């Protein structure tokens, strides 16, 4: 069971409780599931009971007890534990969950974690505005890509734009000129506490933290230049030196692209050996790899909500760092013949490649097959 499927299972449990007359609430359109916080347990936790308590007219813990009985009956869930004021901590059938996760990623490919337009913010247009500053324009461009991946319609405007920002950094905007007062959301790199959830009704006026050496920035080219601006948190001043071009472990962009290239190489080499990927039980695989892949949809949603592409960039580094040791063990060694275990590991490697390629595309950065 993937996080997306678990979210739907939680909503189904709410719907069943409503149909049974145990809760009198409107069924939400979305249930957030995430790794448990301090004091939690299991694979995922949700605060849906706290969200529903007031409209249900019941204490959060009582709402959680009602939902627990329905969740415990769902396929793929092995245990549901209540903690704190009413958090539901959910344990999953690990083997089935891992296979299902890999299969879902391979089915969706680089679009894993995307939300269909029908499930997104129906009828809402988020209008992003930015000053005449290359970092702000790149952040707005990447934020728009991520928002669209979550089913939101977006319009980007800038007070001004230089031709090199398009030709070198690959940015596009929908309008250039003075910003109309009614545009609802302003995107400028700013302190974290000044960045809130996307809301068409809430104007956001923040100050950018620009890069200093723009000539140096443009010399990096599109991929390294965009990464230099997007990887730091919005309140941090970006560095635009040649460290973003070096091909060594100290460069996060290199590690992400190298992990993608390794995943693609594994698929090519497996084809030469005469076998293909097939999701199956995984043994001797660090759980961090699967956990990072499972967290990808949540990271995309958070990056969209907060207009923070840096969250996605740092998540890709997490995926790459978790996956690189594993990617060295995918293929048979010595006289080994390809087995079901190798096909399962190859499927996981291809899933890693799909997530990294999709994430880099949303940042406007290429994912080369050879590096």
Secondary structure, 3 states (H helix, E strand, C coil): CCHHHHHHHHHHHHHHHHHCCCCCCCCCCCCCCECCCCCCCCCEEECHHHHHHHHHCCCHHHHHHHHHHHHCCCCCEEEEEEECCCEEEEEECHHHHHHHHHHHHHHHHHHCCCCCHHHCCCCCEEEEEECCCHHHHHHHHHHHHHHHHCCCEEEEEECCCCHHHHHCCCCCCCEECCCCCCCCEECCCCCHHHCCCCCCCCCCCCCCCCCCCHHHHHHCHHHHHHHHHHCCCCCCCCCCCHHHCCCCCCCHHHHHHHHHHHHHHHHHHHHHHCCCCCCCCCCCCCHHHHHHHHCHHHHHHHHHHCCCHHHHHHHHHHHHHHHHHHHCCCCCCCCCCCCHHHHHHHHHHHHHHHHHHHHHHHCCCCCCCCC
